[in-house]
Amino acid sequence: MVSGAKNRKRKDAAGAMFEGMVFHRIIFCLCSLIATLSVADEELSGGATTVFQDGQNAFSLPLANISRENRRAHVIGNSFFNKNWVIAPASTTARDGLGPLFNARSCSECHLRDGRGAPPQGDEPPVGLLFRLSVPGTGAHGAPLPHPDFGHQLGVRAIPGLEPEGRVKIRYEEIPGTFADGTPYSLRRPTYEILTGASSLPSGEDILISPRVALPVFGLGLLEAVPEESILALADPQDLDGDGISGRPNRVWNAESGSVELGRFGWKANQPDLRQQTASAFHGDIGITSSIHPEQALTARQWAALSGVYLDPEPELDEKTLDRVVVYQQTLAPPGRRMIDDPKVIQGKALFAKANCTACHLPEMKTGAEVTGIPELANQTIRAYTDLLLHDMGPELADGRPDFEASGSEWRTPPLWGIGLIEAVNGHTFFLHDGRARNLEEAILWHGGEAEAAREIYRGFSAEERAAVLAFLESL
């Protein structure tokens, strides 16, 4: 009897153990499935709009869910984005009006294959890197005050019969550093000299110079579709949560609405929407006027040099063309993530969060329930890794040039989606606002200000951990 009772107890215990093992196995499988689904979902950088391409055209595909009507507008807009503009008057009136001062002949000359510009190599002109100019003070509606002789932007090219405003000479100084494990590294710090004829444009208190690399243009429609209240909810200008991160919005002038609005595009979030961003780029970079900027961006000194030069009195960019170029950018799809199940990438993602990089490079945002004209953008969970807010990045990255409410040391958090494909698309790995970083690691190591703590955590990682963070970034 005793032996039988013991056997029953053993069987009951064995059964309970078996049931427990089965239960835990089920829970483990469910958790693994949930984790797998979560990781798989991360492939969709732009939700249902995401495309999967990892070659040179990774940034140039329309939304995966694009409608037939918007695809037609996308194709037409693409032609105006990529074709060169010519000097007016010309037989091709739909594409004339170039200059008189300009930096590029087309949008794609700066945004090659819809990607990222780069600083010039050697003596080549800085096509993918423009130079904003101003003097201390503010202009109309809080905008930067243009230089009285050179205006808002340096024109490095000009139509025949005119001279460019100047050329730029860039020098780099190597700055040595060391990781916590003793591994050495070197960063390059740029200095700029703007040569105007036989002299150089003096830098310092009398002129503010801001170099800015052309940003990728894919996924912009999704960023435009994020509700304003969602962005503002992320702001913490007084750092009330005590995490050292004080993101805040820029407030900028919208020339069309005649009001101050949230800025979300450009290196300092100095443009309120894609329509104004596009019109401003046509105006400043190509010299093309529009209903938003109906007059050439020329100073009195520049007007005096234009004697005998034909300038079209009407806007050179008609409304339909402007709208189609805007739609083209709104419907460029973000590429999906790659290598998401790679153990090193998974480790790097966790370390990226551990360093609190996600405080600014927010992993997820959601677009609004309704998007006028492009319903394909609505209700999408996007993984752009940005908060679209301004952050103080410290004195090393400061340009010293305020832009509306952005200070001289503040920059908008740049989206990271697609960053691992820049080399495949554009053939280089130059990062940050002026392209000083020669790779992603140098970009991290330049972080200061609000991001200094995150940088120091990265510097303290082991070589294996640093490689994992870079692998994660390459997967985006």
Disulfide bonds with the S-S distance in Angstrom:
none
